[in-house]
Amino acid sequence: MDQLKLKADLKKLGEEVQGFTKYGDIDSFEERILVVQEIEDKIKKYGELSELYNSREQVFGLTVTEYPQIEQLEKQFEMCGVVWHTAADFLRVLPQWMDGPFGSINSEEMQQNVDKWFRACAKSVKQVTGDVKIVAEQLKKKIESFMVNIPMVTALRNPGMRDRHWKKLSDQLGFEVKPGPTFTVSVALELGLPKYMAVIEDISEFASKEYSVEVTIDKMQNDWVGMKFDYVMWHNTGTCILRGLDDLQMQLEDHIAKTQSMQASPYVGPFEDRVKLWLAKLNLVQETLDEWLACQQQWLYLEPIFTSEDIMQQMPVEGRRFKATDASWRRIMDKLMKNPEALVVGTDEEILKGLKEGNKQLDMVQKGLNEYLETKRLAFPRFYFLSNDELLEILAETKDPLRVQPFCRKIFEGISRLEFQKNLEITAMISEEGEKVGFVTKFNPKDAAGAVEKWLTQVEMAMRESLQDVTRRSYEAYPVSDRLNWVLVWPGQVVLCISSLYWTSEVAESIRKGTLQTYEQKCTQQLEAIVNKVRGKLTSLERKTIGALIVIDVHARDVVKNLADANLSEETDFEWTSQLRYTYEDGLVIVRMINASLPYAYEYLGNSSRLVITPLTDRCYRTLMGALHLNLGGAPEGPAAGTGKTETTKDLAKAIAMQCVVFNCSDGLDYLAMGKFFKGLASSGAWACFDEFNRIDLEVLSVIAQQIMTIQRAKAAGLKQFEFEGVKLTLKTTCAVFITMNPGYAGRSELPDNLKALFRTVAMMVPDYALISEITLYSFGYLQARELARKLVATYRLCRYRQLLSRTNFSLKLN
């Protein structure tokens, strides 16, 4: 029954739709829209009923009834409904737009709706017929006639239009145009404003640009609302520091740039004063923040320094200055914690004044501190090789000399610690390996009255004096002792020196007597005896001493063999004079090579290992010794890392007992840092090896050339003191500069000609791996070292180039 009723209703609705589509008369749109809504409701209702009936039929397994009339009615009535809906929507709002208050019109919404309605009309005109088509055409014309006014409405309803713009418009049009309760679109049309669209659009566009400036400055000011300086309590100082300022600084820089560009805009006129004030405020915040961060950086560096009572006593003037600035800093940070608003604190003139004064005072403190450190470095030149922080740590421990112990290794290459008695008297030096050398002259740091540099100078003097004394006693003991036992009694460094000294004299005697063959056999026997000793039970310290001695003894034996094979008969022959020879003259050891001679420096270097001496090493030694003889520097250079440039220089320093400070160069190095290093070099008499020297920038290299030249000229003139960068320095002529280079690498500079002239170069190639392996094996007690070395080198070379195994399990290198 329900389905039959639905079909009857659909038939009736079809007739109703058929009749309605014949109606026209656009003025009756209110009546028509009611009928349209009624018909649409019925179509929707019947559609829902059809779905309900179909679902029931499916439940009971009945044939589903189709109602094609519903879809046909929807399609038939759709465009007719669109016409009347559009007519109702447009004609209802049109009076409000035309005669309603102009200020209530939303021009953007108007534009969107009119465009939508026009498209709907244009589409429906093509699809409807009869009187409805006439209505659609009439509606389209009405919309078109209104669309002409939209540009005018849009221009005049610009959100940037202010009273000044309306006044300007009135002035240009010659009659008053003023938005108010009585001003409507109809009034605008009566005034004939569409005729003046060019003028209206120009003024509206200008208003838009000014409005953009206004919006931007409003947004910037709103962005700073709630923006605060972040801070954190700093350790146990009882005050805080700024932190996490990246976002704030980024916003500040961005807003300053925007405000500056805004200031140059031709549309800034009405806001010029406001923009100027805003820019001044931002610049004030920027200045305050810069001063704040500068002050904070210096305060963080100096605060731990001046909390030390020792430093305060040694620098009373700077200490008082820092305390005053510290109190000011704490007041400023207390003020910040009470109100961290960025625009409030950042524009506080009192805070800025305090920070500027604080920076001024801290600069004076920093200057005084640097001058103080410079006096300490001049008093004890080895301090030049320490950073400011390390030196300050040492100076802060004047009351307790024991706390200087951790820095011994940085000041003295071979001294790991000093032996203190209960009364703090220093009696010996102890190396990293545990080797102990007693001091001839004992002293107490208390006598220095807190001056660290004084008792460290005493340590240096005691080190040289004691090593010289041990060397003398060892020299006297060698002839009357069994060599194997003698080796184990004396410090490793002394053993190598005295052994080389007696080897030199014995070879010279053998040359004079023509008994080199016999002496070669003696050297071989001594070597075998020492190697056998290694195979026995030894302490780690004894094993280290003997290992280094074997390296020297193997080279000594090979030299004697070469001299014997050459039937050498004169001590002046080059084959002999080109060797590193030790002589004992007037209680001092002199090291000679060809016509160069250097005094043994008696720098304690501990019981360290020695570099295997190959023909390449000998050639490098000859060049470096020749350079020193001419008061020049040495410059080993090679194609790649691992050829032994730096190690050979360091080993020559060990052979002469000279302090050698290795400095790794980088492109960030400046001439000031190098100048500080050179001061320490010249005053302490040490050697310096600048690794990868040609990585330094070319501009800096030119200045360094002048610095090195100043030192070399002073040495050549035999001066005791000389002027270096405005400072009068004591000159120790043992100082020397060595550089290593890797030519041809990316990022490497070509040395200036004036710098090249200060050095003698030597090419370093790939070393003899077989010889190095052989001597290393000897030092570990292998008697058949030569055969084993050949096999090892061949094996490792195959492994390195992956020719031994099908799978690349290992990556082995010889160096």
LUMLOMAR-736728 format. One record per residue (C-alpha): residue number from 1; x, y, z. Coordinates in steps of 0.05 Angstrom, whole numbers, plus 5000, padded with zeros to 4 digits. Layout:
! residues N
(NUM (X Y Z))
...
//
This chain:
! residues 815
(1 (5000 5000 5000))
(2 (5056 5048 5018))
(3 (5091 5037 4951))
(4 (5026 5051 4913))
(5 (5015 5115 4952))
(6 (5087 5137 4938))
(7 (5078 5125 4864))
(8 (5013 5165 4865))
(9 (5048 5222 4903))
(10 (5105 5222 4853))
(11 (5057 5227 4796))
(12 (5022 5285 4829))
(13 (5089 5319 4844))
(14 (5109 5310 4771))
(15 (5047 5347 4749))
(16 (5062 5401 4801))
(17 (5133 5410 4775))
(18 (5109 5411 4704))
(19 (5061 5467 4721))
(20 (5111 5507 4763))
(21 (5164 5509 4708))
(22 (5116 5551 4666))
(23 (5113 5607 4718))
(24 (5156 5670 4708))
(25 (5153 5742 4736))
(26 (5219 5757 4771))
(27 (5185 5807 4818))
(28 (5146 5749 4850))
(29 (5211 5715 4872))
(30 (5189 5712 4945))
(31 (5126 5671 4927))
(32 (5165 5629 4878))
(33 (5221 5611 4926))
(34 (5170 5585 4976))
(35 (5142 5537 4924))
(36 (5212 5517 4903))
(37 (5231 5500 4975))
(38 (5165 5461 4982))
(39 (5179 5420 4919))
(40 (5251 5407 4939))
(41 (5228 5383 5008))
(42 (5178 5335 4975))
(43 (5231 5308 4927))
(44 (5278 5297 4986))
(45 (5222 5265 5028))
(46 (5201 5217 4972))
(47 (5273 5198 4960))
(48 (5281 5179 5034))
(49 (5215 5139 5031))
(50 (5238 5101 4969))
(51 (5302 5081 5005))
(52 (5262 5059 5066))
(53 (5215 5016 5024))
(54 (5273 4985 4986))
(55 (5308 4966 5050))
(56 (5245 4931 5075))
(57 (5238 4893 5010))
(58 (5310 4870 5017))
(59 (5297 4846 5088))
(60 (5238 4803 5065))
(61 (5273 4779 5002))
(62 (5223 4814 4956))
(63 (5239 4845 4889))
(64 (5265 4915 4899))
(65 (5219 4967 4868))
(66 (5251 5022 4827))
(67 (5228 5095 4828))
(68 (5260 5128 4767))
(69 (5211 5186 4773))
(70 (5250 5214 4833))
(71 (5315 5221 4795))
(72 (5278 5249 4735))
(73 (5242 5301 4778))
(74 (5309 5321 4811))
(75 (5341 5331 4743))
(76 (5280 5366 4714))
(77 (5273 5415 4772))
(78 (5346 5427 4789))
(79 (5361 5486 4743))
(80 (5293 5517 4755))
(81 (5308 5515 4830))
(82 (5377 5546 4818))
(83 (5346 5605 4781))
(84 (5296 5621 4836))
(85 (5347 5609 4892))
(86 (5396 5656 4858))
(87 (5342 5708 4846))
(88 (5321 5705 4919))
(89 (5393 5709 4946))
(90 (5413 5767 4901))
(91 (5349 5808 4903))
(92 (5343 5802 4979))
(93 (5414 5829 4991))
(94 (5415 5880 4935))
(95 (5375 5934 4973))
(96 (5423 5926 5033))
(97 (5483 5936 4988))
(98 (5453 5994 4950))
(99 (5421 6032 5007))
(100 (5450 6003 5070))
(101 (5509 6035 5109))
(102 (5570 6034 5065))
(103 (5615 6017 5124))
(104 (5578 5951 5135))
(105 (5593 5923 5066))
(106 (5643 5866 5062))
(107 (5673 5878 4993))
(108 (5709 5811 4991))
(109 (5646 5772 5008))
(110 (5606 5814 4958))
(111 (5656 5797 4903))
(112 (5653 5722 4917))
(113 (5577 5719 4920))
(114 (5565 5760 4858))
(115 (5615 5717 4819))
(116 (5580 5654 4843))
(117 (5510 5680 4825))
(118 (5532 5704 4757))
(119 (5562 5635 4740))
(120 (5497 5601 4763))
(121 (5454 5647 4719))
(122 (5499 5639 4659))
(123 (5493 5563 4665))
(124 (5418 5561 4678))
(125 (5401 5607 4619))
(126 (5427 5552 4573))
(127 (5386 5496 4606))
(128 (5318 5525 4624))
(129 (5260 5543 4578))
(130 (5197 5584 4577))
(131 (5183 5638 4628))
(132 (5237 5612 4675))
(133 (5289 5626 4620))
(134 (5262 5698 4616))
(135 (5271 5704 4692))
(136 (5342 5676 4686))
(137 (5360 5726 4632))
(138 (5330 5784 4671))
(139 (5369 5763 4733))
(140 (5433 5758 4694))
(141 (5424 5829 4668))
(142 (5411 5855 4739))
(143 (5474 5820 4765))
(144 (5515 5847 4707))
(145 (5491 5917 4719))
(146 (5511 5912 4792))
(147 (5579 5880 4778))
(148 (5601 5945 4745))
(149 (5600 5977 4815))
(150 (5642 5924 4850))
(151 (5711 5955 4833))
(152 (5687 6021 4862))
(153 (5660 5988 4925))
(154 (5724 5946 4933))
(155 (5769 6007 4925))
(156 (5729 6050 4974))
(157 (5720 5993 5024))
(158 (5796 5983 5027))
(159 (5814 5969 5101))
(160 (5871 6019 5093))
(161 (5825 6078 5075))
(162 (5831 6130 5130))
(163 (5802 6200 5138))
(164 (5864 6229 5105))
(165 (5851 6187 5043))
(166 (5777 6208 5040))
(167 (5799 6281 5046))
(168 (5850 6271 4991))
(169 (5796 6239 4947))
(170 (5749 6297 4960))
(171 (5803 6347 4943))
(172 (5819 6313 4877))
(173 (5746 6304 4857))
(174 (5726 6375 4875))
(175 (5668 6354 4920))
(176 (5662 6322 4988))
(177 (5661 6247 4992))
(178 (5658 6224 5065))
(179 (5638 6156 5093))
(180 (5583 6162 5144))
(181 (5515 6135 5164))
(182 (5482 6167 5102))
(183 (5535 6146 5052))
(184 (5512 6087 5010))
(185 (5527 6056 4942))
(186 (5466 6092 4914))
(187 (5494 6158 4940))
(188 (5562 6141 4908))
(189 (5527 6128 4842))
(190 (5488 6193 4847))
(191 (5554 6229 4858))
(192 (5580 6196 4794))
(193 (5640 6164 4829))
(194 (5647 6108 4777))
(195 (5670 6162 4728))
(196 (5730 6176 4773))
(197 (5754 6104 4781))
(198 (5826 6120 4761))
(199 (5831 6171 4818))
(200 (5796 6125 4867))
(201 (5841 6065 4850))
(202 (5905 6107 4857))
(203 (5885 6132 4926))
(204 (5861 6062 4946))
(205 (5926 6031 4924))
(206 (5966 6084 4962))
(207 (5922 6069 5023))
(208 (5937 5994 5016))
(209 (6012 6007 5016))
(210 (6007 6051 5078))
(211 (5962 5999 5110))
(212 (6015 5946 5096))
(213 (6066 5989 5133))
(214 (6018 5998 5191))
(215 (6002 5924 5195))
(216 (6076 5906 5193))
(217 (6095 5952 5250))
(218 (6035 5928 5291))
(219 (6056 5856 5280))
(220 (6128 5870 5300))
(221 (6106 5904 5364))
(222 (6059 5847 5380))
(223 (6116 5797 5368))
(224 (6155 5828 5425))
(225 (6097 5821 5474))
(226 (6117 5765 5521))
(227 (6188 5760 5492))
(228 (6234 5750 5551))
(229 (6309 5743 5565))
(230 (6322 5671 5586))
(231 (6372 5661 5642))
(232 (6401 5606 5685))
(233 (6436 5605 5752))
(234 (6511 5598 5742))
(235 (6544 5544 5784))
(236 (6556 5566 5855))
(237 (6565 5640 5841))
(238 (6497 5661 5868))
(239 (6479 5698 5805))
(240 (6455 5681 5735))
(241 (6475 5689 5662))
(242 (6437 5698 5597))
(243 (6425 5636 5555))
(244 (6386 5613 5494))
(245 (6386 5680 5458))
(246 (6388 5653 5387))
(247 (6314 5663 5372))
(248 (6313 5732 5405))
(249 (6375 5755 5367))
(250 (6347 5729 5302))
(251 (6281 5765 5312))
(252 (6317 5829 5333))
(253 (6362 5829 5271))
(254 (6302 5814 5226))
(255 (6260 5869 5256))
(256 (6316 5920 5252))
(257 (6326 5904 5179))
(258 (6251 5908 5165))
(259 (6244 5974 5203))
(260 (6303 6004 5166))
(261 (6274 5985 5098))
(262 (6206 6011 5122))
(263 (6238 6077 5140))
(264 (6261 6085 5067))
(265 (6191 6068 5040))
(266 (6152 6125 5005))
(267 (6090 6102 5043))
(268 (6118 6112 5113))
(269 (6094 6185 5118))
(270 (6036 6178 5168))
(271 (6078 6131 5212))
(272 (6146 6164 5205))
(273 (6152 6185 5278))
(274 (6126 6118 5302))
(275 (6176 6080 5258))
(276 (6234 6124 5281))
(277 (6217 6112 5354))
(278 (6210 6037 5342))
(279 (6277 6033 5305))
(280 (6310 6073 5361))
(281 (6281 6024 5412))
(282 (6305 5963 5373))
(283 (6375 5993 5364))
(284 (6377 6006 5438))
(285 (6359 5934 5453))
(286 (6413 5911 5403))
(287 (6465 5956 5435))
(288 (6446 5932 5505))
(289 (6448 5859 5484))
(290 (6516 5867 5450))
(291 (6545 5900 5512))
(292 (6512 5848 5556))
(293 (6540 5789 5519))
(294 (6610 5820 5516))
(295 (6607 5834 5590))
(296 (6581 5764 5604))
(297 (6637 5732 5563))
(298 (6691 5769 5601))
(299 (6658 5759 5668))
(300 (6652 5683 5656))
(301 (6727 5681 5639))
(302 (6751 5725 5696))
(303 (6704 5704 5752))
(304 (6738 5637 5767))
(305 (6807 5670 5762))
(306 (6793 5725 5813))
(307 (6758 5678 5862))
(308 (6829 5651 5876))
(309 (6859 5686 5936))
(310 (6929 5676 5907))
(311 (6911 5714 5843))
(312 (6877 5769 5884))
(313 (6941 5778 5925))
(314 (6985 5779 5863))
(315 (6940 5828 5825))
(316 (6907 5873 5878))
(317 (6889 5931 5831))
(318 (6856 5886 5779))
(319 (6824 5846 5835))
(320 (6790 5909 5863))
(321 (6767 5929 5793))
(322 (6737 5861 5781))
(323 (6702 5859 5849))
(324 (6669 5926 5834))
(325 (6647 5902 5765))
(326 (6624 5836 5794))
(327 (6578 5873 5843))
(328 (6550 5915 5785))
(329 (6538 5851 5744))
(330 (6500 5819 5801))
(331 (6456 5880 5810))
(332 (6439 5879 5735))
(333 (6423 5805 5736))
(334 (6379 5814 5798))
(335 (6341 5868 5760))
(336 (6334 5820 5701))
(337 (6306 5764 5745))
(338 (6252 5811 5772))
(339 (6228 5831 5702))
(340 (6258 5793 5643))
(341 (6215 5827 5590))
(342 (6262 5839 5532))
(343 (6235 5908 5512))
(344 (6234 5931 5585))
(345 (6304 5908 5605))
(346 (6334 5919 5536))
(347 (6314 5993 5536))
(348 (6336 6008 5607))
(349 (6387 6064 5601))
(350 (6414 6050 5670))
(351 (6429 5977 5653))
(352 (6464 5998 5588))
(353 (6506 6049 5625))
(354 (6525 5996 5677))
(355 (6544 5946 5623))
(356 (6586 5996 5585))
(357 (6624 6015 5647))
(358 (6631 5942 5665))
(359 (6661 5926 5597))
(360 (6709 5984 5604))
(361 (6732 5960 5672))
(362 (6737 5887 5650))
(363 (6779 5908 5589))
(364 (6827 5941 5637))
(365 (6827 5879 5681))
(366 (6840 5835 5620))
(367 (6896 5881 5598))
(368 (6927 5879 5667))
(369 (6920 5804 5669))
(370 (6955 5796 5602))
(371 (7011 5842 5625))
(372 (7017 5802 5689))
(373 (7020 5736 5650))
(374 (7072 5767 5604))
(375 (7117 5785 5663))
(376 (7111 5713 5688))
(377 (7129 5687 5619))
(378 (7188 5733 5613))
(379 (7212 5707 5681))
(380 (7203 5634 5660))
(381 (7200 5629 5584))
(382 (7172 5558 5583))
(383 (7105 5589 5604))
(384 (7100 5616 5533))
(385 (7084 5545 5510))
(386 (7023 5541 5557))
(387 (6955 5572 5544))
(388 (6931 5629 5588))
(389 (6882 5582 5624))
(390 (6937 5531 5640))
(391 (6984 5585 5665))
(392 (6930 5616 5709))
(393 (6916 5548 5740))
(394 (6989 5543 5758))
(395 (6993 5614 5785))
(396 (6930 5602 5826))
(397 (6966 5547 5866))
(398 (7024 5586 5895))
(399 (7010 5563 5966))
(400 (7013 5489 5948))
(401 (7070 5470 5901))
(402 (7044 5398 5899))
(403 (6984 5422 5858))
(404 (7032 5444 5803))
(405 (7051 5370 5792))
(406 (6999 5356 5737))
(407 (7031 5411 5694))
(408 (7102 5385 5698))
(409 (7095 5344 5635))
(410 (7074 5406 5595))
(411 (7132 5448 5621))
(412 (7187 5395 5620))
(413 (7181 5343 5566))
(414 (7212 5286 5606))
(415 (7190 5303 5677))
(416 (7124 5271 5695))
(417 (7128 5292 5769))
(418 (7176 5317 5821))
(419 (7195 5282 5886))
(420 (7175 5325 5945))
(421 (7197 5311 6017))
(422 (7151 5323 6076))
(423 (7180 5393 6085))
(424 (7164 5404 6010))
(425 (7238 5402 5991))
(426 (7247 5377 5919))
(427 (7299 5322 5914))
(428 (7289 5287 5847))
(429 (7253 5285 5781))
(430 (7213 5224 5757))
(431 (7197 5208 5685))
(432 (7132 5182 5656))
(433 (7164 5113 5653))
(434 (7181 5116 5728))
(435 (7255 5131 5719))
(436 (7282 5173 5777))
(437 (7341 5221 5774))
(438 (7362 5254 5839))
(439 (7378 5328 5841))
(440 (7449 5349 5859))
(441 (7423 5415 5887))
(442 (7360 5407 5929))
(443 (7315 5466 5942))
(444 (7249 5485 5974))
(445 (7193 5522 5935))
(446 (7174 5557 6000))
(447 (7237 5599 5992))
(448 (7207 5629 5928))
(449 (7152 5662 5971))
(450 (7097 5640 5924))
(451 (7132 5658 5859))
(452 (7121 5595 5819))
(453 (7165 5619 5762))
(454 (7225 5624 5810))
(455 (7223 5553 5836))
(456 (7207 5525 5767))
(457 (7269 5561 5742))
(458 (7306 5525 5799))
(459 (7276 5459 5774))
(460 (7303 5473 5704))
(461 (7373 5490 5731))
(462 (7373 5430 5777))
(463 (7351 5385 5719))
(464 (7409 5407 5675))
(465 (7460 5406 5732))
(466 (7438 5337 5756))
(467 (7437 5307 5686))
(468 (7507 5336 5673))
(469 (7532 5306 5738))
(470 (7501 5238 5723))
(471 (7531 5240 5653))
(472 (7600 5255 5682))
(473 (7596 5199 5733))
(474 (7570 5150 5680))
(475 (7627 5171 5634))
(476 (7677 5155 5688))
(477 (7643 5089 5706))
(478 (7639 5061 5634))
(479 (7712 5040 5626))
(480 (7715 5005 5693))
(481 (7647 4969 5689))
(482 (7619 4910 5652))
(483 (7577 4941 5596))
(484 (7517 4896 5607))
(485 (7514 4915 5681))
(486 (7531 4988 5667))
(487 (7471 4994 5620))
(488 (7423 4976 5677))
(489 (7453 5024 5728))
(490 (7445 5092 5694))
(491 (7386 5131 5666))
(492 (7367 5111 5595))
(493 (7383 5179 5564))
(494 (7452 5179 5596))
(495 (7465 5108 5573))
(496 (7452 5127 5501))
(497 (7495 5190 5506))
(498 (7556 5157 5539))
(499 (7551 5095 5495))
(500 (7552 5140 5433))
(501 (7609 5180 5463))
(502 (7654 5119 5474))
(503 (7633 5090 5406))
(504 (7657 5155 5373))
(505 (7725 5153 5408))
(506 (7734 5078 5394))
(507 (7717 5085 5320))
(508 (7766 5144 5314))
(509 (7820 5103 5347))
(510 (7805 5043 5302))
(511 (7811 5088 5241))
(512 (7878 5114 5264))
(513 (7903 5043 5279))
(514 (7870 5011 5218))
(515 (7832 4960 5261))
(516 (7761 4974 5237))
(517 (7749 4901 5219))
(518 (7766 4880 5290))
(519 (7723 4935 5320))
(520 (7665 4914 5275))
(521 (7668 4845 5308))
(522 (7669 4877 5376))
(523 (7607 4918 5359))
(524 (7572 4855 5335))
(525 (7589 4818 5399))
(526 (7565 4876 5441))
(527 (7500 4878 5402))
(528 (7488 4803 5408))
(529 (7502 4807 5483))
(530 (7452 4864 5491))
(531 (7400 4826 5449))
(532 (7410 4764 5493))
(533 (7400 4809 5553))
(534 (7332 4830 5526))
(535 (7312 4757 5523))
(536 (7324 4751 5598))
(537 (7285 4775 5658))
(538 (7283 4851 5661))
(539 (7240 4905 5690))
(540 (7199 4946 5641))
(541 (7245 5006 5653))
(542 (7308 4964 5639))
(543 (7275 4934 5577))
(544 (7260 5004 5551))
(545 (7331 5027 5562))
(546 (7361 4967 5526))
(547 (7310 4971 5470))
(548 (7331 5043 5454))
(549 (7405 5024 5461))
(550 (7397 4967 5411))
(551 (7368 5015 5360))
(552 (7430 5059 5367))
(553 (7479 4999 5370))
(554 (7452 4968 5306))
(555 (7463 5033 5269))
(556 (7533 5039 5302))
(557 (7552 4969 5279))
(558 (7527 4983 5208))
(559 (7567 5048 5204))
(560 (7630 5012 5227))
(561 (7618 4957 5175))
(562 (7611 5009 5120))
(563 (7674 5044 5142))
(564 (7712 4978 5145))
(565 (7687 4959 5075))
(566 (7710 5027 5049))
(567 (7780 5016 5080))
(568 (7776 5084 5114))
(569 (7843 5109 5139))
(570 (7832 5182 5157))
(571 (7788 5212 5210))
(572 (7774 5270 5164))
(573 (7742 5226 5110))
(574 (7670 5246 5095))
(575 (7642 5177 5108))
(576 (7663 5186 5181))
(577 (7653 5260 5192))
(578 (7582 5255 5164))
(579 (7562 5212 5223))
(580 (7533 5239 5288))
(581 (7594 5239 5334))
(582 (7598 5253 5409))
(583 (7660 5281 5444))
(584 (7674 5299 5516))
(585 (7709 5366 5524))
(586 (7720 5404 5588))
(587 (7667 5365 5625))
(588 (7615 5378 5570))
(589 (7588 5333 5515))
(590 (7593 5362 5444))
(591 (7554 5331 5386))
(592 (7586 5339 5317))
(593 (7567 5323 5246))
(594 (7611 5344 5187))
(595 (7633 5415 5206))
(596 (7573 5429 5251))
(597 (7578 5422 5327))
(598 (7526 5432 5381))
(599 (7532 5427 5456))
(600 (7493 5372 5490))
(601 (7435 5410 5521))
(602 (7423 5365 5582))
(603 (7347 5370 5577))
(604 (7319 5310 5613))
(605 (7275 5272 5564))
(606 (7259 5210 5605))
(607 (7271 5139 5584))
(608 (7239 5146 5515))
(609 (7247 5103 5453))
(610 (7290 5124 5394))
(611 (7276 5127 5320))
(612 (7307 5074 5276))
(613 (7364 5107 5238))
(614 (7361 5094 5163))
(615 (7401 5126 5106))
(616 (7342 5173 5098))
(617 (7347 5193 5172))
(618 (7422 5205 5165))
(619 (7411 5250 5105))
(620 (7359 5290 5143))
(621 (7406 5296 5203))
(622 (7461 5323 5159))
(623 (7416 5376 5128))
(624 (7387 5398 5195))
(625 (7455 5401 5230))
(626 (7483 5440 5171))
(627 (7425 5489 5176))
(628 (7437 5499 5251))
(629 (7511 5511 5237))
(630 (7490 5568 5190))
(631 (7439 5596 5240))
(632 (7382 5574 5193))
(633 (7322 5530 5203))
(634 (7309 5461 5175))
(635 (7251 5443 5130))
(636 (7238 5369 5117))
(637 (7186 5362 5063))
(638 (7154 5300 5033))
(639 (7097 5279 4988))
(640 (7054 5249 5042))
(641 (7045 5235 5116))
(642 (7085 5177 5146))
(643 (7153 5192 5116))
(644 (7181 5213 5184))
(645 (7191 5288 5176))
(646 (7167 5308 5246))
(647 (7194 5245 5281))
(648 (7264 5254 5251))
(649 (7267 5326 5276))
(650 (7244 5304 5345))
(651 (7295 5247 5346))
(652 (7352 5294 5329))
(653 (7329 5336 5388))
(654 (7332 5273 5432))
(655 (7402 5259 5407))
(656 (7424 5328 5430))
(657 (7380 5328 5493))
(658 (7342 5389 5469))
(659 (7270 5408 5485))
(660 (7231 5404 5421))
(661 (7160 5433 5420))
(662 (7116 5407 5363))
(663 (7062 5455 5339))
(664 (7008 5433 5291))
(665 (6993 5490 5243))
(666 (6925 5507 5214))
(667 (6896 5559 5167))
(668 (6865 5595 5227))
(669 (6933 5611 5258))
(670 (6951 5685 5263))
(671 (7017 5722 5272))
(672 (7000 5741 5344))
(673 (6997 5669 5366))
(674 (7061 5654 5328))
(675 (7094 5714 5359))
(676 (7079 5689 5429))
(677 (7108 5621 5410))
(678 (7171 5653 5381))
(679 (7182 5693 5445))
(680 (7182 5628 5485))
(681 (7228 5596 5435))
(682 (7281 5651 5436))
(683 (7279 5660 5511))
(684 (7280 5586 5530))
(685 (7330 5563 5477))
(686 (7284 5506 5456))
(687 (7271 5479 5386))
(688 (7203 5484 5354))
(689 (7177 5440 5298))
(690 (7118 5471 5261))
(691 (7081 5412 5230))
(692 (7048 5424 5162))
(693 (7074 5495 5162))
(694 (7047 5511 5092))
(695 (6975 5505 5116))
(696 (6982 5575 5146))
(697 (6952 5632 5103))
(698 (7000 5667 5057))
(699 (6989 5735 5090))
(700 (7008 5707 5158))
(701 (7069 5671 5129))
(702 (7098 5737 5106))
(703 (7095 5765 5177))
(704 (7123 5700 5206))
(705 (7182 5707 5158))
(706 (7200 5774 5190))
(707 (7192 5744 5260))
(708 (7239 5686 5245))
(709 (7288 5732 5210))
(710 (7292 5776 5272))
(711 (7311 5716 5316))
(712 (7361 5688 5265))
(713 (7396 5756 5257))
(714 (7401 5764 5333))
(715 (7432 5694 5337))
(716 (7481 5709 5281))
(717 (7502 5774 5315))
(718 (7514 5736 5380))
(719 (7467 5781 5420))
(720 (7449 5765 5492))
(721 (7385 5807 5488))
(722 (7344 5832 5429))
(723 (7280 5870 5413))
(724 (7223 5827 5390))
(725 (7154 5858 5375))
(726 (7166 5914 5425))
(727 (7190 5869 5481))
(728 (7263 5862 5503))
(729 (7278 5787 5507))
(730 (7337 5747 5532))
(731 (7364 5706 5475))
(732 (7389 5634 5483))
(733 (7426 5617 5419))
(734 (7407 5543 5422))
(735 (7337 5561 5398))
(736 (7318 5538 5328))
(737 (7258 5534 5282))
(738 (7241 5473 5240))
(739 (7182 5465 5193))
(740 (7152 5405 5158))
(741 (7112 5411 5094))
(742 (7069 5369 5048))
(743 (7076 5405 4981))
(744 (7021 5400 4929))
(745 (6964 5384 4977))
(746 (6899 5422 4971))
(747 (6895 5482 5017))
(748 (6971 5488 5022))
(749 (7006 5555 5010))
(750 (7070 5565 4970))
(751 (7122 5594 5018))
(752 (7142 5666 5003))
(753 (7214 5674 4978))
(754 (7236 5713 5039))
(755 (7213 5654 5082))
(756 (7245 5600 5038))
(757 (7312 5635 5047))
(758 (7310 5623 5122))
(759 (7307 5547 5117))
(760 (7347 5490 5086))
(761 (7301 5438 5056))
(762 (7309 5363 5053))
(763 (7265 5315 5014))
(764 (7236 5258 5055))
(765 (7214 5197 5015))
(766 (7184 5130 5035))
(767 (7230 5098 5089))
(768 (7264 5030 5085))
(769 (7211 4986 5119))
(770 (7256 4925 5119))
(771 (7311 4960 5157))
(772 (7262 4990 5206))
(773 (7230 4922 5218))
(774 (7298 4889 5227))
(775 (7323 4937 5279))
(776 (7256 4937 5316))
(777 (7259 4861 5319))
(778 (7330 4865 5346))
(779 (7307 4911 5401))
(780 (7255 4859 5422))
(781 (7308 4804 5426))
(782 (7303 4769 5358))
(783 (7373 4745 5336))
(784 (7352 4727 5264))
(785 (7320 4795 5255))
(786 (7341 4808 5183))
(787 (7308 4745 5153))
(788 (7246 4755 5195))
(789 (7242 4828 5175))
(790 (7242 4811 5100))
(791 (7186 4761 5110))
(792 (7145 4808 5153))
(793 (7151 4866 5104))
(794 (7132 4821 5045))
(795 (7072 4794 5083))
(796 (7046 4862 5105))
(797 (7056 4891 5036))
(798 (7014 4835 5006))
(799 (6961 4846 5060))
(800 (6962 4921 5048))
(801 (6947 4913 4974))
(802 (6899 4855 4986))
(803 (6937 4805 4944))
(804 (6944 4752 4999))
(805 (6871 4737 5014))
(806 (6811 4732 4968))
(807 (6768 4766 5022))
(808 (6786 4835 5048))
(809 (6782 4818 5121))
(810 (6839 4864 5142))
(811 (6866 4932 5124))
(812 (6939 4929 5145))
(813 (6992 4983 5134))
(814 (7066 4984 5147))
(815 (7067 5054 5175))
//
